Amino acid sequence: MDNGKIASLLEEMAELLEFRGENPFRIRAYRNGAKAIRDLTESVAGILGDPTRRLDTIPGIGKTLVDKASVLVETGSLPQLEKLRKEVPEIVLSMARIPGLGAKKAAVLHQELNLKTLDDLRRACEQDVVKVLKGFGAKTQQVILEGLEIAEAAAERIYWAKGDQLAHDITAHMSLCDVIQRMEWAGSYRRGRETVGDLDLLVVASDRELAMDQFESFSGRSQTILRGETKMSIRVGKGFQVDLRLVEDSEFGAAMQYFTGSQAHNVHVRRIAKQKGLKVNEYGVFRIDDESRIAGGSEQEVYQAIGLPWIPPELREDRLEFDLATSEMPQLLELNQVLGDLHMHTTATDGEATIREMADAAIARGLRYIAITDHSQRVSMAMGLDAQRLREQWRAIDQIRPEYEGRLMILKGIECDILEKGGMDLPDDCLAEADWVLASIHYGQKQSREQITDRMLGAIENPHVDCIAHPTGRLINRRRPYEIDMDAVMDAVQQHGKLMELNANPARLDLNEVHLAAAKHRGIPIAISTDAHSVLGLEVMRYGILQARRGGLTGEDVANTLDWPAMKDRWLN
């Protein structure tokens, strides 16, 4: 059993224990252990099998977790987990994830109404059955209805980042099969969508049966859905589907284009082809009049055959790619172009690493500058900084800057909250001393569209604010964006010469690709930052790059592709 599977099962244990109201320290131990195991660069099984090694020497993994991991490695299952699964049905957990519902009410609903699916819950709400239950009422029923859409999306699709890890695991497994000559991932995963509903793997193999045998032997497989001559589908974990499609080498490019999608993009491609007397499908490009095949081995020749340049997968949503294709296709942003990270947290608030640790990790990733942007005082749950503590942190940065001269510029920054009543969380004389000021909303997210927009506009007008962080406040599959007039916000950002952040955290990816394209059209510079709360958090930058590419951004559109002096001179003066 690999580390990812062990970590997932321990995380499930934590979730089930939390649902039952068990000791929070015990729950935290399971979550910490799962994270430690997921982050390991060597296998748990290998460590347990080495008599000279001890798994409990790894931070976050105690004796209890060692015992559980040993059982999982030896048997592939955990009796305690199986027992908990029987005691807490999956539907109860699904209901508990509905924003505003919670575990206790979910248990009551299951007990009183014997619900089997979320659709059952929806019908119960629509028929006004829920509101008459003791402890519920009309308001709670409405909250449930509004939250159901989010809960259903969370059950159906996973973060791109999670899909990426699964794709890498399957690729490594399939690479051990000698008969596989060529393989690539397609679908929404290849397009870099924020969430993916399944994975599609295209394979050319000299022996298709052996290739399918290898696919079926993947350790994460929980079920084989179908196995045919050219297609095989499996489930991984509780329900996520992965499809294997076997194609001929001469058809590989056409299959990649077809199965990458999107559907709207492919419809547009076929329309262009038809106008030229051609048809395009997963087997190639053909002349309509005589059915002769003229392209299909590579995506480039598929697009070339219908008079288009190759279109990057991230753009294939039938939004702006065909307009771009009529001129020169832009060189989309690459990870190595980003020189600085302008949003991160340290142990001064809710981060896990010191300033030096974050700085050293940034150097290891090839960055030239970072901004330390801990929370301001309004975020009391994260021990946010008041003006005095913030200035103390800045003095500490001044003291260590000489150590990093010539290697990394450490900027004195702050993520300053925009207060519910309007205005900034710290006084202007304090903000004026900063190198970099992010403005963000963490509280009052359910205020009206007018209130939130006015708060945001006030921050943009503040002369000391440089950039708006995670501008819509969404958490993918967990929290909707707050109501805000984004056109008015972008007008103000443009007018006052501010920046907007693309937060690279895979749970945020805020701004989305549509807003990014709008910002690009207006000439608004984007700062892509990690919002890292740990050294490992710096690694999420690549998710932001992928999102930027989906918005059509190039290096010219992203402020932190410049060195700090050049960026400051161009965008902050």
C-alpha positions in Angstrom: 0.0 0.0 0.0 1.5 3.3 -1.1 1.8 6.5 1.0 -1.0 8.3 -0.6 -3.5 5.5 0.1 -2.3 5.2 3.7 -2.7 9.0 4.2 -6.1 9.0 2.6 -7.3 6.3 5.0 -5.9 8.0 8.0 -7.7 11.3 6.8 -10.9 9.3 6.5 -10.4 8.0 10.1 -10.0 11.6 11.3 -13.1 12.7 9.5 -15.2 9.9 10.9 -13.8 10.4 14.4 -14.6 14.1 14.2 -18.1 13.3 13.1 -18.6 11.2 16.2 -17.3 14.0 18.4 -14.1 12.2 19.5 -11.2 13.8 21.3 -9.9 16.7 19.1 -6.3 15.9 20.0 -6.8 12.4 18.7 -8.3 13.7 15.5 -5.5 16.1 15.0 -3.0 13.3 15.5 -4.5 11.4 12.7 -4.5 14.4 10.4 -1.0 15.4 11.3 0.1 11.8 10.7 -1.6 11.6 7.4 0.1 14.9 6.2 3.5 13.6 7.4 3.0 10.4 5.5 1.8 12.1 2.3 4.8 14.4 2.4 7.3 11.6 2.8 9.8 11.1 -0.1 10.2 7.4 0.7 7.6 4.7 1.3 6.2 3.8 4.7 6.4 0.1 3.8 10.1 0.5 3.1 10.7 2.2 6.4 8.7 -0.4 8.3 10.5 -3.2 6.6 13.9 -1.8 7.6 15.0 -3.0 11.0 17.4 -0.1 11.4 14.6 2.5 10.8 11.8 3.8 13.0 8.7 5.4 11.5 8.0 7.3 14.8 11.1 9.3 14.5 9.4 11.2 11.7 7.7 14.4 13.1 3.9 14.0 13.2 3.9 10.2 13.4 3.5 8.8 16.9 3.3 5.2 18.1 -0.5 4.8 17.5 0.0 6.0 13.9 2.9 3.6 13.5 0.7 0.7 14.6 -2.1 1.8 12.2 0.3 2.2 9.3 1.8 -1.3 10.0 -1.7 -2.9 9.9 -2.5 -1.1 6.6 0.8 -2.2 5.0 0.4 -5.8 6.2 -3.4 -6.3 5.6 -4.6 -3.5 3.3 -7.3 -2.5 5.7 -8.0 -1.2 9.2 -10.7 -2.9 11.3 -11.4 0.3 13.3 -12.0 2.2 10.1 -14.3 -0.5 8.7 -16.3 -0.3 12.0 -16.6 3.4 11.8 -17.8 3.3 8.2 -20.7 1.0 9.2 -21.6 3.4 12.1 -21.4 6.6 10.0 -23.1 6.1 6.5 -21.5 8.0 3.6 -24.7 9.9 3.1 -24.4 11.4 6.6 -20.9 12.6 5.9 -22.1 14.1 2.6 -24.9 15.9 4.3 -22.4 17.1 7.0 -20.4 18.8 4.3 -23.3 21.0 3.3 -22.4 24.6 4.5 -24.5 25.6 7.5 -25.8 22.1 8.3 -23.2 20.3 10.4 -22.8 16.8 11.8 -25.5 16.8 14.5 -28.2 18.0 12.2 -27.1 15.6 9.4 -27.4 12.7 11.9 -30.9 13.8 12.9 -32.0 14.1 9.2 -30.7 10.6 8.5 -32.4 9.1 11.6 -35.7 10.9 11.1 -36.1 10.7 7.3 -34.0 7.6 6.4 -32.3 9.5 3.5 -30.2 7.6 1.1 -28.9 10.3 -1.3 -28.5 14.0 -1.5 -31.4 14.0 -4.0 -33.6 12.6 -1.2 -32.6 15.5 1.0 -33.4 18.0 -1.8 -36.8 16.5 -2.3 -37.5 16.6 1.5 -36.6 20.3 1.5 -38.6 21.1 -1.6 -41.6 19.3 0.0 -41.2 21.3 3.2 -40.6 18.1 5.2 -37.4 19.3 6.8 -38.6 22.6 8.2 -41.2 20.9 10.5 -38.6 18.8 12.2 -37.6 19.8 15.7 -34.6 22.1 15.7 -34.7 23.0 12.0 -37.3 25.5 10.7 -37.7 27.3 7.4 -34.4 29.2 7.5 -32.3 26.0 8.1 -34.2 24.3 5.2 -33.3 27.2 2.9 -29.7 27.0 4.0 -29.6 23.3 3.2 -31.1 23.9 -0.3 -28.6 26.6 -1.1 -25.7 24.5 0.1 -26.7 21.3 -1.7 -25.2 22.4 -5.0 -21.8 22.9 -3.4 -22.0 19.6 -1.6 -22.9 17.8 -4.8 -20.1 19.4 -6.8 -17.6 18.4 -4.0 -18.8 14.8 -4.3 -18.4 14.7 -8.1 -15.3 16.6 -8.9 -11.8 16.8 -7.2 -9.3 19.6 -7.2 -7.0 19.6 -10.2 -4.1 19.3 -7.8 -5.5 16.1 -6.4 -6.1 14.8 -9.9 -2.6 15.7 -10.8 -1.2 13.5 -8.0 -3.3 10.6 -9.1 -2.2 11.1 -12.7 1.4 11.0 -11.6 0.9 7.8 -9.6 -0.9 6.1 -12.5 1.8 7.3 -14.9 4.5 5.8 -12.7 2.7 2.5 -12.5 2.0 2.3 -16.2 5.6 3.2 -17.1 6.6 -0.2 -15.6 4.9 -1.9 -18.5 7.3 -2.6 -21.4 4.6 -2.9 -24.1 3.5 0.7 -23.7 5.0 2.8 -26.4 3.3 6.2 -25.8 0.9 7.6 -23.3 -0.6 11.0 -22.5 -3.4 12.4 -20.3 -6.3 14.2 -22.0 -9.6 15.6 -20.8 -10.3 18.4 -18.4 -7.2 17.5 -16.5 -5.0 18.3 -19.5 -6.9 21.6 -20.0 -6.1 22.5 -16.4 -9.6 23.0 -15.1 -9.9 23.9 -11.4 -11.6 20.6 -10.8 -11.8 17.3 -12.7 -14.6 14.8 -12.8 -12.5 11.9 -14.2 -9.2 11.2 -15.9 -8.6 10.1 -19.4 -5.3 8.3 -20.4 -4.5 7.6 -24.0 -2.1 4.8 -24.7 -0.3 3.2 -27.7 0.8 -0.3 -26.9 2.2 -3.3 -28.8 0.1 -5.6 -26.6 -3.2 -4.1 -25.6 -4.2 -6.9 -23.2 -1.0 -6.5 -21.2 -1.5 -2.8 -21.1 -5.0 -3.3 -19.7 -3.6 -5.8 -17.2 -1.2 -3.3 -16.0 -3.9 -0.6 -15.6 -6.1 -3.0 -13.7 -3.3 -3.8 -11.3 -3.0 -0.2 -10.1 -2.9 -0.3 -6.3 -5.5 2.4 -5.9 -8.2 0.6 -8.0 -11.3 -0.2 -6.1 -13.4 -1.5 -9.0 -13.2 -2.3 -12.7 -16.2 -0.7 -14.4 -15.6 -2.1 -17.9 -13.0 -3.8 -20.0 -13.4 -3.8 -23.7 -11.1 -4.0 -26.8 -10.0 -0.4 -26.8 -11.3 1.1 -23.6 -11.1 0.2 -19.9 -12.6 2.1 -17.0 -11.7 1.7 -13.3 -12.8 3.4 -10.1 -10.2 4.7 -7.7 -11.1 5.1 -4.1 -14.8 5.6 -3.4 -16.0 6.6 -6.9 -13.5 8.6 -9.0 -13.3 7.2 -12.5 -10.2 6.8 -14.7 -10.5 5.7 -18.3 -7.8 4.1 -20.4 -8.2 4.4 -24.2 -6.0 2.4 -26.5 -5.3 4.0 -29.9 -3.1 3.5 -32.9 0.1 5.5 -33.2 -1.1 7.1 -36.5 -4.3 8.3 -34.7 -2.7 9.5 -31.5 -2.8 13.2 -32.3 -6.4 13.1 -33.4 -7.4 11.2 -30.3 -5.5 13.7 -28.1 -7.3 16.6 -29.7 -10.7 14.9 -29.5 -10.5 13.6 -26.0 -8.8 16.7 -24.6 -11.9 18.7 -25.5 -13.7 20.8 -24.4 -16.9 19.7 -26.2 -17.6 23.4 -27.2 -14.0 23.7 -28.6 -14.4 20.5 -30.6 -17.8 21.6 -32.0 -16.1 24.8 -33.2 -13.2 22.8 -34.7 -15.6 20.6 -36.6 -17.5 23.6 -37.9 -14.3 25.1 -39.3 -13.4 21.8 -40.8 -16.7 21.4 -42.5 -16.4 24.8 -44.1 -13.2 23.5 -45.7 -14.7 20.2 -46.9 -13.2 18.2 -44.1 -14.4 16.3 -41.0 -12.5 15.8 -37.7 -12.9 12.9 -35.3 -10.8 10.9 -32.9 -9.3 8.9 -35.8 -8.0 11.8 -37.9 -8.9 14.5 -40.4 -10.7 13.3 -43.5 -11.9 14.8 -46.8 -15.7 14.6 -46.9 -15.9 13.9 -50.6 -13.7 10.8 -50.7 -13.1 9.8 -47.0 -9.4 10.1 -47.5 -7.4 10.7 -44.3 -5.0 13.7 -44.4 -3.9 14.1 -40.8 -4.0 12.5 -37.3 -0.5 11.5 -36.1 0.0 14.8 -34.1 -2.2 17.5 -32.8 -0.2 20.1 -34.7 -1.1 18.5 -38.1 -4.8 18.2 -37.0 -5.0 21.9 -36.4 -2.8 22.7 -39.4 -5.1 20.7 -41.7 -8.0 23.0 -40.9 -5.9 26.2 -41.1 -5.2 26.8 -37.5 -2.0 27.0 -35.4 -1.7 24.5 -32.5 -3.8 25.8 -29.6 -2.6 25.2 -26.1 -4.9 22.8 -24.2 -5.6 25.3 -21.4 -7.3 27.7 -23.9 -9.6 25.1 -25.4 -12.9 26.3 -23.9 -14.3 28.1 -27.0 -13.9 31.4 -25.3 -11.0 33.3 -26.8 -8.7 30.7 -28.5 -10.2 31.0 -32.1 -9.8 34.8 -32.1 -6.2 34.5 -30.9 -5.6 31.8 -33.6 -6.4 34.3 -36.4 -3.2 36.3 -35.4 -0.1 35.0 -33.6 -0.9 32.6 -30.8 0.5 34.1 -27.6 3.4 32.5 -25.6 1.5 31.6 -22.5 3.2 32.1 -19.1 5.7 29.5 -17.8 6.6 28.7 -14.2 10.3 29.7 -14.7 9.2 33.2 -15.6 7.9 34.0 -12.1 10.7 35.7 -10.1 8.9 36.6 -6.8 6.2 35.4 -4.4 4.3 38.2 -2.8 2.0 36.5 -0.3 3.1 34.2 2.5 2.7 33.7 6.2 5.1 32.8 9.0 5.0 31.7 12.6 4.2 35.3 13.6 0.6 34.5 12.7 -0.8 31.2 11.3 2.2 30.0 9.3 4.4 27.0 10.2 7.8 28.4 9.3 10.0 31.3 10.3 11.0 34.2 8.0 14.5 32.6 7.5 12.9 29.2 6.7 10.6 30.7 4.1 13.5 32.7 2.6 15.7 29.7 2.3 13.0 27.7 0.7 12.3 30.5 -1.8 16.0 30.6 -2.8 15.9 26.8 -3.3 13.0 27.4 -5.8 14.9 30.0 -7.7 13.0 33.1 -6.5 14.7 36.4 -6.3 12.3 38.1 -3.9 9.5 37.4 -1.5 7.1 39.5 0.6 6.3 38.4 4.1 2.6 39.2 4.5 1.3 37.9 7.8 -2.3 38.7 8.8 -3.4 41.9 10.4 -5.0 42.2 13.8 -8.6 41.6 12.7 -7.8 38.0 12.0 -7.6 37.3 15.7 -7.9 33.5 15.3 -4.6 33.6 13.5 -3.0 35.9 16.0 -3.0 38.8 13.5 -0.5 41.6 13.9 -1.3 45.0 15.3 0.9 47.9 14.3 3.4 47.4 17.1 3.9 43.7 16.4 4.1 44.3 12.7 6.8 47.0 13.1 8.7 44.5 15.3 8.5 42.0 12.5 9.7 44.5 10.0 12.7 45.4 12.2 13.5 41.7 12.3 13.5 41.7 8.5 15.8 44.7 8.4 18.2 42.7 10.6 18.4 39.6 8.5 18.3 41.3 5.0 22.1 41.6 4.9 22.4 37.8 5.2 20.5 37.4 2.0 22.0 40.3 0.0 22.6 39.2 -3.6 20.5 36.1 -3.1 17.0 37.2 -2.1 15.2 40.4 -1.5 12.9 40.1 1.5 10.1 42.6 1.4 8.3 44.0 4.4 4.6 43.3 3.8 1.2 42.7 5.3 -2.1 41.1 4.4 -4.3 43.8 5.8 -8.0 43.1 6.3 -10.7 45.3 4.8 -13.0 45.9 7.8 -16.7 45.0 7.8 -17.5 48.7 8.3 -15.1 49.8 5.6 -11.5 51.0 5.9 -8.3 49.2 6.6 -7.4 47.2 9.7 -4.2 49.1 10.3 -3.5 52.9 10.4 -2.2 54.6 7.3 1.0 55.7 8.9 1.9 52.0 9.5 0.9 50.9 6.0 3.0 53.7 4.6 6.1 52.0 5.9 5.5 48.7 4.1 7.1 47.6 0.9 4.0 45.7 -0.2 0.4 45.9 1.1 -2.2 43.3 0.2 -5.8 44.1 1.0 -8.2 41.3 1.6 -11.6 40.4 3.0 -12.0 37.6 5.6 -15.0 38.7 7.5 -18.5 39.9 6.6 -18.5 37.9 3.4 -22.3 37.5 3.5 -22.9 41.3 3.3 -24.8 42.7 0.3 -23.2 43.2 -3.1 -23.2 46.9 -2.5 -21.5 46.7 0.9 -18.7 44.4 -0.2 -18.1 46.3 -3.3 -17.9 49.6 -1.4 -15.5 48.0 1.1 -13.3 46.9 -1.8 -13.4 50.2 -3.6 -12.4 52.0 -0.4 -9.3 49.7 -0.1 -8.4 50.3 -3.8 -8.6 54.0 -3.2 -6.2 53.8 -0.3 -2.8 55.1 -1.5 -0.9 52.5 0.5 -2.6 49.4 -0.8 -0.8 47.8 -3.7 -2.8 44.7 -4.5 -6.2 43.0 -3.8 -5.7 39.5 -2.5 -8.0 36.6 -3.4 -10.5 39.1 -4.8 -13.7 37.0 -4.7 -13.1 35.0 -1.5 -14.2 31.7 -2.9 -13.1 28.3 -1.7 -13.6 25.8 -4.6 -16.4 23.3 -3.7 -16.6 24.7 -0.2 -17.6 28.4 -0.3 -19.1 30.5 -3.1 -17.5 33.8 -4.1 -19.0 36.7 -2.2 -21.3 39.0 -4.0 -19.3 41.8 -5.6 -19.4 44.1 -8.6 -16.3 42.9 -10.3 -16.6 45.4 -13.2 -16.6 48.2 -10.7 -13.7 46.7 -8.9 -11.6 46.3 -12.0 -12.5 49.9 -13.2 -11.2 51.2 -9.8 -8.0 49.0 -9.9 -7.3 50.3 -13.4 -8.0 53.9 -12.4 -5.8 53.8 -9.3 -3.0 51.8 -10.8 -3.3 48.7 -8.4 -2.7 45.0 -9.0 -4.9 42.0 -8.5 -3.8 38.7 -7.1 -4.1 35.3 -8.6 -3.9 33.2 -5.5 -2.3 29.9 -6.5 -3.7 27.8 -3.6 -5.6 25.0 -5.4 -8.5 25.5 -3.1 -8.8 29.2 -4.1 -7.4 29.8 -7.6 -8.8 33.3 -7.2 -9.1 35.0 -9.7 -10.7 32.5 -12.0 -9.8 32.3 -15.7 -12.6 34.5 -16.9 -11.7 37.3 -14.5 -8.1 36.9 -15.5 -9.0 37.3 -19.2 -11.0 40.4 -18.3 -8.0 41.8 -16.3 -5.7 41.2 -19.3 -8.1 42.9 -21.6 -8.1 46.0 -19.3 -4.3 45.9 -18.9 -4.5 45.2 -15.1 -1.3 43.6 -13.9 -1.7 40.3 -12.1 0.5 39.1 -9.2 0.6 35.3 -8.9 1.4 34.3 -5.3 1.2 31.1 -3.2 -0.4 32.4 0.0 2.0 29.8 1.5 1.6 29.0 5.2 4.6 26.6 5.2 7.7 25.8 3.2 5.8 23.2 1.2 3.1 25.8 0.5 5.5 27.5 -1.9 5.1 24.6 -4.3 1.6 25.6 -5.3 2.8 28.3 -7.6 2.5 25.9 -10.5 -1.2 25.7 -10.0 -1.4 29.5 -10.3 0.6 29.3 -13.5 -1.9 26.8 -15.0 -4.8 29.0 -14.1 -3.0 32.0 -15.6 -2.6 30.1 -18.8 -6.3 29.3 -18.9 -6.9 33.1 -18.7 -4.5 33.6 -21.7 -1.9 35.4 -19.6 1.7 35.8 -20.9 4.7 37.0 -19.0 3.8 40.6 -20.0 0.6 40.3 -18.0 2.1 39.1 -14.8 3.8 41.7 -12.6 6.1 39.4 -10.7 7.8 38.1 -13.8 10.0 41.2 -13.4 12.7 41.8 -10.8 11.5 43.7 -7.8 13.0 47.1 -8.8 11.6 46.8 -12.3 8.2 45.7 -11.0 8.1 48.5 -8.5 9.1 51.0 -11.1 6.6 49.8 -13.7 3.5 49.0 -11.6 3.8 50.6 -8.2 4.7 54.2 -9.0 
